[in-house]
């Protein structure tokens, strides 16, 4: 079961998911869960950016479109996965977490057979972000988090 984390007082929610669960469900559902997961992580990062006043993407639907229908043109999935890696880094910076690499995520995604590890890596890195937000909200309940300049 995923644990929900409030992104701002205005709404928006992110989920701390089990990275192994993301991989397993993606395999079991033959990639259907992966598409939903990809949409949700992009939406969560966008909502975090909106809450912090940082531009971390705008359209999670276009990200999914790029990796599905955009695959016909070949280039859009590569661009989308590159950008989601940079969004993950921006999300980490927005809450003061270090350690994740968008380039490493992209390389994991591109390599055949190793690509199965890329959602695990992405979710693990995002879990660091969501836990940092949880810690912030526990330290100052009801206090609004200032935006990052």
VMD Tcl script that draws the C-alpha trace (Angstrom):
set ca {
  {0.00 0.00 0.00}
  {1.34 3.41 -0.95}
  {1.63 6.09 1.71}
  {0.20 9.50 0.75}
  {2.12 12.71 1.36}
  {0.48 16.15 1.22}
  {2.37 18.45 -1.18}
  {0.80 21.73 -0.13}
  {-2.02 23.15 1.92}
  {-3.93 23.87 -1.31}
  {-3.99 20.18 -2.21}
  {-1.86 17.91 -4.27}
  {-0.68 14.58 -3.06}
  {2.26 12.31 -3.77}
  {2.65 8.65 -2.89}
  {5.56 6.81 -1.38}
  {5.44 3.61 -3.41}
  {7.41 0.41 -3.05}
  {9.96 0.50 -5.92}
  {9.84 -3.29 -6.24}
  {6.07 -3.06 -6.44}
  {6.34 -0.63 -9.36}
  {8.56 -3.05 -11.26}
  {6.46 -6.11 -10.40}
  {3.14 -4.49 -11.30}
  {4.62 -3.17 -14.54}
  {5.69 -6.69 -15.48}
  {2.47 -8.39 -14.35}
  {0.26 -5.96 -16.27}
  {2.50 -6.06 -19.35}
  {3.35 -2.37 -19.05}
  {-0.13 -0.95 -18.36}
  {0.72 -0.08 -14.75}
  {3.94 1.56 -15.97}
  {1.94 4.04 -18.07}
  {-0.24 4.98 -15.11}
  {2.79 5.19 -12.81}
  {4.61 7.40 -15.34}
  {1.63 9.76 -15.48}
  {1.33 9.92 -11.69}
  {5.02 10.60 -10.99}
  {5.00 13.39 -13.58}
  {1.84 14.85 -12.03}
  {3.30 14.61 -8.53}
  {6.49 16.39 -9.59}
  {4.44 19.09 -11.38}
  {2.31 19.60 -8.26}
  {5.44 19.83 -6.09}
  {6.81 22.46 -8.46}
  {3.56 24.41 -8.29}
  {3.59 24.25 -4.48}
  {7.22 25.42 -4.31}
  {7.09 27.98 -7.12}
  {9.51 25.95 -9.24}
  {8.93 24.87 -12.84}
  {9.02 21.05 -12.77}
  {6.94 20.32 -15.83}
  {3.45 21.15 -17.00}
  {1.66 18.29 -18.70}
  {1.91 14.75 -17.38}
  {-0.49 13.65 -20.12}
  {1.95 14.76 -22.81}
  {4.69 12.76 -21.11}
  {2.59 9.60 -21.40}
  {1.59 10.51 -24.95}
  {5.28 10.83 -25.84}
  {6.15 7.36 -24.57}
  {3.13 5.70 -26.19}
  {1.88 7.25 -29.44}
  {5.06 9.31 -29.78}
  {7.04 6.07 -30.05}
  {6.00 5.92 -33.69}
  {8.30 8.88 -34.39}
  {11.04 7.24 -32.24}
  {12.43 10.45 -30.67}
  {9.66 11.53 -28.22}
  {10.12 8.67 -25.71}
  {13.82 9.51 -25.43}
  {13.05 13.19 -24.85}
  {10.33 12.38 -22.32}
  {12.52 10.04 -20.28}
  {15.42 12.51 -20.37}
  {13.10 15.25 -19.11}
  {11.58 13.10 -16.36}
  {15.12 12.47 -15.14}
  {15.79 16.21 -14.97}
  {12.44 16.74 -13.24}
  {13.42 14.21 -10.61}
  {16.63 16.17 -9.97}
  {14.66 19.43 -9.78}
  {12.20 17.88 -7.32}
  {15.09 16.76 -5.16}
  {16.66 20.22 -5.22}
  {13.29 21.80 -4.35}
  {13.19 19.94 -1.03}
  {16.94 19.90 -0.35}
  {17.60 16.24 -1.14}
  {20.75 15.24 -3.02}
  {21.90 12.06 -4.65}
  {19.64 11.26 -7.59}
  {20.91 11.41 -11.14}
  {18.63 12.04 -14.09}
  {21.42 10.93 -16.41}
  {21.72 7.60 -14.60}
  {17.94 7.11 -14.84}
  {18.07 7.80 -18.59}
  {20.99 5.39 -19.11}
  {19.18 2.69 -17.12}
  {16.06 3.26 -19.23}
  {17.92 3.12 -22.57}
  {19.91 -0.06 -21.96}
  {18.10 -3.24 -23.01}
  {17.36 -5.68 -20.19}
  {18.68 -3.17 -17.64}
  {15.73 -0.88 -18.35}
  {13.62 -2.91 -15.95}
  {15.62 -1.24 -13.14}
  {14.84 2.32 -14.26}
  {11.37 2.57 -12.63}
  {12.84 1.11 -9.42}
  {15.56 3.78 -9.41}
  {13.15 6.62 -10.21}
  {10.64 5.62 -7.54}
  {13.36 5.15 -4.94}
  {14.68 8.66 -5.65}
  {11.21 10.19 -5.56}
  {10.54 8.42 -2.26}
  {13.47 10.40 -0.82}
  {11.72 13.60 -1.95}
  {8.35 12.63 -0.50}
  {9.91 11.53 2.81}
  {11.75 14.86 3.06}
  {8.39 16.60 2.61}
  {6.90 14.42 5.32}
  {9.73 15.37 7.66}
  {9.19 19.07 6.91}
  {5.50 18.85 7.67}
  {6.13 16.96 10.93}
  {8.65 19.55 12.11}
  {6.32 22.46 11.54}
  {2.70 21.29 11.43}
  {0.47 23.83 9.71}
  {3.42 25.94 8.63}
  {3.60 26.78 4.98}
  {6.83 25.81 3.23}
  {8.51 28.79 1.54}
  {9.15 28.53 -2.20}
  {12.68 27.90 -3.47}
  {14.07 30.78 -5.51}
}
mol new
graphics top color blue
foreach p $ca { graphics top sphere $p radius 0.5 }
foreach p [lrange $ca 0 end-1] q [lrange $ca 1 end] { graphics top cylinder $p $q radius 0.2 }
display resetview
